[in-house]
Every structure is written in structure tokens, then in C-alpha cells.
């Protein structure tokens, strides 16, 4: 391995560490939503993850996502018995991997926008399925509460929620669409300037 390769690897590791740190900081600034239960909060921690994905590839994005979750657990612990952190990682990956794969094939503004649209759609679909069949049942089991209690929490803030299907349709889906849309918009606005720094 020559000095250029070594320097490149060190620089990449530094970028991953820096973006992971920024992601963790952004996780502290989460905002509850009016249409979903209190355990659904939106934050901008996917912005640095997506920037890292675009600049270094999907694998780097997954590593940043994993480090972000691990550091957040160390710093804040878990209020959801680890279920929220698992959800954040899996659904975050569902967003960044398609985005990154499409962008790597077409490193243009159009490729970035197409990638982020595909990532948002993928995250929304996978997020809905995972919440309905894995995450919400796991959350209920971890806290020893019936799934109906979670649905009731949803119906208290959103009267359209009456069962699991409506919970996914009127809470989970709009949550992921909103998060994907906001993150995509911010990355579209700042990526060009940030990428110059990363390069």
C-alpha cells in the first residue's frame, strides 16, 4: 500500500468520524410531531449521513449510520429498550442505500435528486412494513403493553388512527415522507459546498 492510498484511507476515516459526530449532535435536537405518538420525533441526523453516502459511497453511509446510533446509545441511553435505535438504523439505511447507489451511477444533480426520491420512497415503504410487523410489536413487548395501547396513543393525537393499518398510513407513512423530504431538501441545498470541503 503506497502513501497515497494510506493517506486516502486516513482521510476517509476522518470524514466518517466527523460526519458521525455531527449526526449524533443533530440527534439531540428532535421535534415531536402533531400527527403521531410522542415516540415519533423528527431530527436532521440523516443529513450528514446522506452527505457521507454521496461523497464516499453507500457502505460509508451505513458505517456513519451505525456509529451515530452507537454513540447516541452511549451518550443518551435508550428510552425505547433499543427498539427506537434499531428502527432508526434500519429505516435510515433504507433511505441512504438506494440514494447512494443511484447517485454513484449518476453523479449529477439529477442523479442526486432521483436517488433521494427513491430513498424516500423506499424508506416509507420499508418503514411502514417494519413498524407494522416488527418494530411496534417489539416495542409493545419490551414494555409489556398490548399493541392496542400504542394504537390508542396514536388515536389520542390523530383521530384517523383506529387500528394498525391506519396507524401506519396516518402516522408512520407521513413521518417518513416528511423526514425524507426535509433531509433531501437540505442536502440538495448544501451538498455542493460541503462536497468541496470533503474533497
Beta strands, then each sheet from edge to edge (+ up, - down):
strand 1: 31-32
strand 2: 41-42
sheet 1: 1+ 2-
end
